[in-house]
Amino acid sequence: RAIEFMSENTSLTRLNIENEVDRYIAWPGQALAYKMGELTITRLRARAEKTLRERFDLREFHDTVLREGAVPLDILDAQVTRWIADRAREGRRS
């Protein structure tokens, strides 16, 4: 059923679909972990954009997210929160 569903709802080739389904079966938490990371980074970016407004710099945001490599999401949240606070302070000084 998973292969049928993906065939009807994606543009992946049959081989790619079979590989993806095999991966989900063998490592069920992996796809969820990727999605949780995506949702967290999207939320952090939205918070940064809302807080910093015109001071928001996408490249700096990406640098902040990637700087320490793979870290737990709560640590990433703290790092981005600190970056937002630092950028906001810089904006008040200028």
TORPA-4810 file (N, C-alpha, C, O; in nm, 3 decimals):
<nodes>
NODE_1_0.082_-0.120_0.000_0.000_0.000_0.000_0.086_0.125_0.000_0.049_0.225_-0.062_R
NODE_2_0.199_0.121_0.068_0.286_0.239_0.071_0.340_0.271_-0.067_0.344_0.387_-0.108_A
NODE_3_0.380_0.167_-0.139_0.433_0.188_-0.275_0.323_0.245_-0.365_0.347_0.336_-0.443_I
NODE_4_0.204_0.191_-0.353_0.091_0.241_-0.432_0.062_0.388_-0.399_0.043_0.470_-0.489_E
NODE_5_0.060_0.420_-0.270_0.033_0.558_-0.227_0.138_0.653_-0.284_0.104_0.757_-0.339_F
NODE_6_0.265_0.617_-0.270_0.371_0.706_-0.319_0.369_0.716_-0.471_0.399_0.822_-0.525_M
NODE_7_0.333_0.609_-0.539_0.322_0.614_-0.685_0.215_0.714_-0.729_0.232_0.784_-0.828_S
NODE_8_0.106_0.718_-0.653_-0.005_0.807_-0.688_0.018_0.951_-0.643_-0.046_1.043_-0.695_E
NODE_9_0.109_0.973_-0.547_0.121_1.106_-0.486_0.258_1.170_-0.498_0.280_1.278_-0.443_N
NODE_10_0.350_1.107_-0.568_0.482_1.166_-0.590_0.523_1.145_-0.735_0.458_1.072_-0.810_T
NODE_11_0.629_1.211_-0.772_0.682_1.193_-0.908_0.806_1.104_-0.908_0.880_1.100_-1.007_S
NODE_12_0.830_1.034_-0.798_0.947_0.947_-0.788_0.933_0.826_-0.881_0.822_0.783_-0.913_L
NODE_13_1.046_0.774_-0.923_1.045_0.651_-1.003_1.008_0.533_-0.913_1.016_0.542_-0.790_T
NODE_14_0.968_0.426_-0.974_0.932_0.305_-0.899_1.049_0.259_-0.811_1.030_0.225_-0.695_R
NODE_15_1.171_0.259_-0.867_1.289_0.219_-0.790_1.311_0.310_-0.670_1.339_0.263_-0.560_L
NODE_16_1.298_0.441_-0.691_1.314_0.535_-0.579_1.208_0.512_-0.472_1.237_0.517_-0.352_N
NODE_17_1.086_0.488_-0.515_0.977_0.463_-0.420_1.007_0.337_-0.339_0.992_0.338_-0.216_I
NODE_18_1.047_0.231_-0.405_1.079_0.107_-0.333_1.193_0.130_-0.233_1.188_0.079_-0.121_E
NODE_19_1.294_0.205_-0.274_1.405_0.234_-0.182_1.359_0.315_-0.062_1.400_0.289_0.051_N
NODE_20_1.273_0.415_-0.086_1.221_0.497_0.023_1.138_0.413_0.120_1.153_0.424_0.241_E
NODE_21_1.050_0.331_0.067_0.966_0.246_0.152_1.053_0.151_0.233_1.029_0.132_0.353_V
NODE_22_1.152_0.091_0.171_1.244_0.003_0.245_1.314_0.079_0.357_1.330_0.027_0.468_D
NODE_23_1.355_0.203_0.329_1.423_0.284_0.431_1.328_0.314_0.547_1.367_0.305_0.663_R
NODE_24_1.203_0.351_0.517_1.107_0.380_0.623_1.079_0.257_0.709_1.060_0.269_0.830_Y
NODE_25_1.076_0.140_0.647_1.053_0.016_0.721_1.172_-0.016_0.811_1.155_-0.053_0.927_I
NODE_26_1.292_-0.003_0.756_1.413_-0.038_0.831_1.448_0.064_0.938_1.507_0.030_1.040_A
NODE_27_1.413_0.190_0.915_1.457_0.298_1.003_1.341_0.396_1.022_1.348_0.510_0.973_W
NODE_28_1.234_0.355_1.090_1.111_0.434_1.092_1.124_0.573_1.154_1.050_0.664_1.116_P
NODE_29_1.214_0.592_1.246_1.227_0.723_1.309_1.305_0.825_1.227_1.299_0.944_1.257_G
NODE_30_1.376_0.780_1.127_1.463_0.870_1.050_1.384_0.977_0.977_1.419_1.095_0.984_Q
NODE_31_1.279_0.941_0.908_1.199_1.039_0.836_1.134_1.138_0.933_1.125_1.257_0.904_A
NODE_32_1.089_1.088_1.047_1.030_1.175_1.148_1.133_1.275_1.199_1.101_1.392_1.219_L
NODE_33_1.254_1.229_1.221_1.360_1.319_1.270_1.386_1.431_1.170_1.402_1.546_1.208_A
NODE_34_1.391_1.396_1.042_1.411_1.500_0.940_1.297_1.601_0.943_1.320_1.721_0.934_Y
NODE_35_1.174_1.553_0.954_1.058_1.642_0.955_1.060_1.732_1.078_1.030_1.851_1.068_K
NODE_36_1.095_1.676_1.194_1.103_1.757_1.316_1.208_1.867_1.300_1.186_1.980_1.342_M
NODE_37_1.321_1.834_1.239_1.424_1.934_1.213_1.373_2.043_1.120_1.396_2.161_1.145_G
NODE_38_1.305_2.003_1.014_1.250_2.101_0.920_1.152_2.195_0.990_1.160_2.317_0.974_E
NODE_39_1.061_2.139_1.068_0.961_2.220_1.138_1.027_2.315_1.237_0.986_2.431_1.249_L
NODE_40_1.129_2.268_1.308_1.199_2.352_1.405_1.270_2.467_1.336_1.259_2.582_1.378_T
NODE_41_1.343_2.437_1.230_1.416_2.542_1.159_1.319_2.643_1.097_1.346_2.763_1.099_I
NODE_42_1.208_2.596_1.044_1.107_2.686_0.988_1.051_2.778_1.096_1.034_2.898_1.074_T
NODE_43_1.022_2.721_1.213_0.970_2.801_1.325_1.073_2.903_1.372_1.038_3.019_1.397_R
NODE_44_1.199_2.862_1.383_1.304_2.954_1.427_1.323_3.067_1.326_1.341_3.182_1.364_L
NODE_45_1.319_3.034_1.199_1.334_3.138_1.096_1.219_3.238_1.105_1.241_3.359_1.097_R
NODE_46_1.096_3.189_1.120_0.981_3.279_1.131_0.995_3.370_1.252_0.964_3.489_1.244_A
NODE_47_1.041_3.315_1.364_1.061_3.396_1.484_1.167_3.503_1.459_1.150_3.619_1.498_R
NODE_48_1.277_3.464_1.395_1.385_3.559_1.366_1.336_3.669_1.273_1.365_3.787_1.296_A
NODE_49_1.264_3.632_1.168_1.213_3.732_1.074_1.117_3.828_1.143_1.121_3.949_1.118_E
NODE_50_1.030_3.776_1.228_0.932_3.860_1.297_1.001_3.954_1.396_0.964_4.071_1.407_K
NODE_51_1.099_3.903_1.468_1.166_3.983_1.570_1.260_4.086_1.508_1.261_4.202_1.549_T
NODE_52_1.337_4.044_1.411_1.442_4.130_1.356_1.396_4.219_1.242_1.459_4.320_1.213_L
NODE_53_1.289_4.183_1.178_1.234_4.258_1.065_1.341_4.288_0.962_1.399_4.196_0.904_R
NODE_54_1.370_4.417_0.938_1.468_4.453_0.834_1.610_4.414_0.870_1.697_4.411_0.783_E
NODE_55_1.636_4.384_0.996_1.771_4.340_1.038_1.792_4.190_1.014_1.904_4.141_1.029_R
NODE_56_1.687_4.119_0.977_1.701_3.976_0.949_1.786_3.956_0.825_1.761_4.018_0.721_F
NODE_57_1.886_3.870_0.836_1.974_3.837_0.724_1.972_3.685_0.708_2.016_3.612_0.797_D
NODE_58_1.922_3.639_0.594_1.906_3.495_0.573_2.039_3.422_0.577_2.047_3.312_0.632_L
NODE_59_2.143_3.481_0.522_2.275_3.415_0.525_2.326_3.402_0.668_2.381_3.298_0.705_R
NODE_60_2.309_3.506_0.748_2.351_3.497_0.889_2.269_3.392_0.963_2.322_3.318_1.046_E
NODE_61_2.139_3.386_0.933_2.055_3.284_0.996_2.107_3.145_0.961_2.124_3.061_1.049_F
NODE_62_2.133_3.121_0.833_2.185_2.991_0.791_2.319_2.962_0.856_2.344_2.850_0.901_H
NODE_63_2.407_3.062_0.862_2.536_3.043_0.929_2.516_3.002_1.075_2.586_2.914_1.125_D
NODE_64_2.421_3.066_1.141_2.394_3.036_1.281_2.344_2.892_1.297_2.387_2.820_1.387_T
NODE_65_2.254_2.851_1.209_2.198_2.715_1.216_2.307_2.611_1.191_2.309_2.506_1.255_V
NODE_66_2.398_2.638_1.098_2.497_2.539_1.056_2.628_2.544_1.135_2.705_2.449_1.131_L
NODE_67_2.653_2.653_1.205_2.784_2.678_1.267_2.835_2.562_1.353_2.951_2.523_1.339_R
NODE_68_2.754_2.507_1.439_2.799_2.404_1.534_2.777_2.262_1.482_2.803_2.165_1.554_E
NODE_69_2.729_2.249_1.360_2.704_2.116_1.306_2.576_2.056_1.362_2.484_2.128_1.402_G
NODE_70_2.571_1.924_1.366_2.452_1.854_1.413_2.441_1.866_1.565_2.525_1.813_1.638_A
NODE_71_2.339_1.935_1.611_2.315_1.951_1.754_2.169_1.915_1.781_2.086_1.921_1.691_V
NODE_72_2.137_1.879_1.906_1.996_1.855_1.941_1.913_1.981_1.914_1.964_2.093_1.922_P
NODE_73_1.786_1.962_1.884_1.702_2.075_1.845_1.685_2.177_1.956_1.670_2.296_1.927_L
NODE_74_1.687_2.135_2.082_1.676_2.233_2.190_1.801_2.320_2.197_1.793_2.438_2.231_D
NODE_75_1.916_2.264_2.166_2.040_2.342_2.162_2.035_2.439_2.044_2.075_2.554_2.057_I
NODE_76_1.988_2.392_1.929_1.974_2.480_1.813_1.881_2.595_1.845_1.910_2.710_1.809_L
NODE_77_1.772_2.568_1.911_1.678_2.673_1.951_1.749_2.777_2.037_1.732_2.897_2.015_D
NODE_78_1.827_2.732_2.133_1.900_2.825_2.220_2.002_2.907_2.141_2.016_3.027_2.165_A
NODE_79_2.071_2.845_2.047_2.170_2.917_1.965_2.103_3.025_1.880_2.151_3.138_1.872_Q
NODE_80_1.993_2.990_1.817_1.923_3.087_1.732_1.861_3.197_1.818_1.863_3.313_1.779_V
NODE_81_1.807_3.161_1.933_1.751_3.261_2.023_1.858_3.361_2.066_1.833_3.481_2.070_T
NODE_82_1.977_3.311_2.097_2.089_3.399_2.134_2.127_3.489_2.015_2.152_3.608_2.034_R
NODE_83_2.132_3.432_1.894_2.166_3.511_1.775_2.062_3.622_1.753_2.098_3.735_1.722_W
NODE_84_1.934_3.588_1.770_1.828_3.689_1.754_1.848_3.802_1.855_1.841_3.919_1.819_I
NODE_85_1.874_3.767_1.980_1.894_3.869_2.084_2.015_3.956_2.053_2.010_4.078_2.069_A
NODE_86_2.124_3.894_2.009_2.244_3.971_1.973_2.217_4.067_1.858_2.256_4.183_1.863_D
NODE_87_2.149_4.017_1.754_2.118_4.103_1.638_2.024_4.216_1.678_2.038_4.328_1.630_R
NODE_88_1.928_4.188_1.765_1.835_4.291_1.810_1.908_4.399_1.888_1.880_4.517_1.872_A
NODE_89_2.003_4.358_1.974_2.083_4.457_2.050_2.167_4.542_1.956_2.176_4.663_1.974_R
NODE_90_2.228_4.479_1.856_2.308_4.554_1.759_2.223_4.659_1.689_2.269_4.770_1.664_E
NODE_91_2.100_4.625_1.659_2.011_4.719_1.591_1.974_4.837_1.679_1.956_4.948_1.628_G
NODE_92_1.963_4.815_1.809_1.929_4.924_1.900_2.046_5.020_1.920_2.027_5.138_1.949_R
NODE_93_2.170_4.969_1.903_2.288_5.053_1.921_2.314_5.143_1.801_2.378_5.248_1.815_R
NODE_94_2.266_5.104_1.685_2.300_5.185_1.566_2.202_5.297_1.541_2.218_5.372_1.445_S
</nodes>
